[in-house]
């Protein structure tokens, strides 16, 4: 529950939205895999609502990352080993 709240706060702040989308994507992939495994798709007679909502949130996170592809590329470039090394 706390991780989901952190993801929402990160998503709401424009400069950290890709981090929130990445965190949300990871959380929803975990939820989907849990539903496909031990939980089952239907939990407590919800007719698969939680499973469907996890897919919707995953899609929204992917959409945020796609819409902010330039920021994702910049972050990945900055995280690349040796990216900030200046030649002598």
Phi, psi and omega per residue, in radians:
X1 nan -0.698 -3.133
X2 -1.181 -0.710 -3.140
X3 -1.086 -0.673 3.108
X4 -1.129 -0.694 3.099
X5 -1.145 -0.699 3.086
X6 -1.086 -0.747 3.121
X7 -1.061 -0.723 -3.140
X8 -1.123 -0.788 3.139
X9 -1.087 -0.767 3.113
X10 -1.094 -0.663 3.119
X11 -1.152 -0.595 -3.078
X12 -1.338 -0.350 3.119
X13 -1.647 2.034 -3.023
X14 -0.928 -0.690 -3.079
X15 -1.333 -0.190 3.110
X16 -2.079 0.209 -3.050
X17 -1.105 -0.594 3.133
X18 -1.225 -0.540 3.066
X19 -1.184 -0.730 3.087
X20 -1.110 -0.697 3.115
X21 -1.163 -0.691 3.095
X22 -1.130 -0.761 3.104
X23 -1.124 -0.797 3.115
X24 -1.062 -0.687 3.126
X25 -1.101 -0.786 3.114
X26 -1.098 -0.747 3.118
X27 -1.103 -0.749 -3.113
X28 -1.244 -0.597 3.053
X29 -1.099 -0.698 3.072
X30 -1.104 -0.720 3.128
X31 -1.137 -0.758 -3.137
X32 -1.116 -0.774 3.114
X33 -1.116 -0.621 3.078
X34 -1.135 -0.673 3.105
X35 -1.205 -0.601 3.126
X36 -1.328 -0.299 -3.126
X37 -1.843 -1.985 -2.969
X38 -1.188 -0.561 -3.094
X39 -1.251 -0.730 -2.987
X40 1.542 2.771 -3.078
X41 -1.220 -0.696 3.111
X42 -1.653 2.117 3.141
X43 -2.103 2.189 3.090
X44 0.901 0.783 3.096
X45 0.998 0.630 3.130
X46 -1.551 0.051 3.138
X47 1.014 0.495 3.088
X48 1.448 0.236 -3.094
X49 -1.083 -0.794 -3.139
X50 -1.109 -0.673 3.104
X51 -1.095 -0.792 3.126
X52 -1.127 -0.716 3.140
X53 -1.135 -0.625 3.091
X54 -1.085 -0.703 3.090
X55 -1.142 -0.683 3.136
X56 -1.133 -0.782 3.128
X57 -1.139 -0.703 3.084
X58 -1.032 -0.781 3.105
X59 -1.073 -0.690 3.117
X60 -1.145 -0.697 3.126
X61 -1.149 -0.716 3.087
X62 -1.099 -0.687 3.126
X63 -1.109 -0.738 3.101
X64 -1.058 -0.782 3.134
X65 -1.137 -0.642 3.120
X66 -1.195 -0.713 3.138
X67 -1.219 -0.417 3.138
X68 -1.961 0.636 -3.074
X69 -1.010 -0.597 3.127
X70 -1.125 -0.690 3.097
X71 -1.204 -0.637 3.109
X72 -1.113 -0.797 3.113
X73 -1.066 -0.742 3.137
X74 -1.107 -0.720 3.121
X75 -1.148 -0.779 3.130
X76 -1.123 -0.644 3.088
X77 -1.144 -0.736 3.140
X78 -1.169 -0.540 -3.127
X79 -1.467 -0.175 -3.137
X80 -1.141 2.377 3.134
X81 -0.995 2.304 3.124
X82 1.371 0.157 -3.079
X83 -1.176 -0.569 -3.076
X84 -1.769 0.210 -3.130
X85 -1.425 2.186 3.116
X86 -1.602 2.346 3.089
X87 -1.193 2.564 -3.129
X88 -1.495 nan nan
